[in-house]
């Protein structure tokens, strides 16, 4: 989950650094930086002091929860494309985002 991305958005990226994330740091240490990363947007609380509680609590509004669940479903389809070695270009297409919004 990624709190920087808008709620319900899905991003797929290959490679990159750990960005301070200890789990990614460990993964990179074991397999290197070249692997697919699937990021699901959960939105930002609006105040940086609220980020930790925001990330660790359940979505308060049903609409946001529905968008997140839709993003998880989209992510499952993208993961299948990655496993079949088909380039998932549509993951970055705004029309492929929940609601067809540009994110």
C-alpha positions, 0 to 999 in steps of 0.5 A, a space after each residue: 500500500 502506498 499513502 502517497 498515491 491517490 486512493 484506488 490507484 494502481 502503479 507498476 514499476 520495475 526497479 528502484 531503491 528502498 526509499 527507507 522501507 526495511 522490507 524492500 531494503 532486505 529484498 534488494 539485499 537478497 535479489 537486487 533492485 530489478 524486480 516488479 513493484 506493485 503499488 496500491 494507493 490508499 491516499 494521504 490523511 492531509 497532515 504528515 503527523 497523521 500518516 502512521 495512524 492513517 496507514 495502520 487503521 482500516 479505511 473509514 469511509 466505505 467509498 474509499 474502502 471500495 476503491 482500495 478493494 477494486 485496486 487490489 482486484 486490478 493488482 491481481 490481474 496485473 500480477 497475472 500479466 507479469 507472471 506470463 511475461 506480458 508487459 502490463 502497459 495498461 497499469 499506467 493507463 489512466 483509463 485502467 484506473 478505478 473510475 477511469 480517472 487520471 492519477 
